[in-house]
Amino acid sequence: MDWDPDLPNGIVNIFSVNMPENPEMTLLKCQSEITACVFHPFEPSVIIGGTYSGSLVKWDIWTGKAFPVAKSIESTNFLINSINIVSPQNIISVSIDGTLVDWGDDIK
């Protein structure tokens, strides 16, 4: 699948507890709807998102870019409904069909 950041479908809004009525930042330009996301506990500027199409995407807010800086090479082909980061190199996801995937360093 070619990935064109000019054709967005999915976005992630980040809210602050100090300003809960408006997003503090919007991450966008993802070709598939975002169905799960998590802040990376070992890299504070990184947010990992799971997509409707079964891929993972990575934003780095320190880059100042609103679009993902990386995307997984593989896809589960099913909606990702849960993400857990267990170590700097291990991102685990669960798809809607019950498939558990250890992505390792698959996000490039």
N, C-alpha and C positions, 0 to 999 in steps of 0.2 A: 504494500500500500504506500503510495507516495503521500507525503505529509506536507500540506500547503498551509503555512500559518496565516495566510490571508483569508481562509475560509473557516471561521470559527463556528463551532456548535456548543462547546462547553466552556463554562467559566467557573471560577472559584472566587467568592467574596470573602475577604478577611475583615472581621469586625474587632473593634477594641471595646473593652468593658467601659472605657471612659466615653465612648461615643457609639452606643449600641444601635442607634437609629440609622446610621449611614456606614457603608463599608469604608474602612480605612484604606484598603487596597483591593483592586480587582485583578485577578490573574485570568487571562483569557487566551483566545486563539488556539484552542484545542479542537481538533476535528470531530471528536466524539464527546457526548455528554459525560460529565464527571459524576461518578456514582459513589465515590469514596475518596477521602483525602486525609492526610496526616502530616503533621510537622515532623521532620526528621530529628530524632532525639540526639543524634551525634553530630549533626550539621545544622545548627540553628537557622540558617538562612534558606534551607532546602525544604520544599513541600513536595510530597509524592501524591499523585492522584491516580485513581483507578478509573477506567472508562467503561462505558456501556459496551464497547466493542471488545473488551477483554485485554487491553494494553495498559501499561503503566506509563505515566508521564512525570517529568521532574521539572519543577520551577526552582530557580535560585533567585530570591528576591534581592540579593546583594548586587546582582547584575543590572538591576533597574529595568529589566525587560519584563513585559507582561505576558510573554508567550513562553511555553516550555523550552528549556535548554536541552532536553534529552527525552527520548522515548524508548520503550522496551523494543528489543529486536523481535521477540516472539509475542504471541497473543494467545489467550485461553479461548478466544472466540465466544466467551460468555461474559455477561455483566459482572464486574468485580464489585462485591458488596462489603468487603472488609480488607484492611491493610494493617500489618503490624511490622515494625522494624525491630528486629531482635539483636542486631549487631550492625556495625558500620557496613558490612558486606552482605547482610542477609535481610531481604525484604520478603515477607510472606504475604500472600493474598489468598482470599477465598472467593471463588466465583459462585454465582447463583445456582449453578448445577452441583455445588459441593466440592469442586476441585480445589485442592490446596496446592499452591505453587510456591516454591522457594526460588525467587528470581535471581539470587546471587548478585552478580555484577552485570546483569543483562541490560540494564538501562544505560544506553550510550548516548 
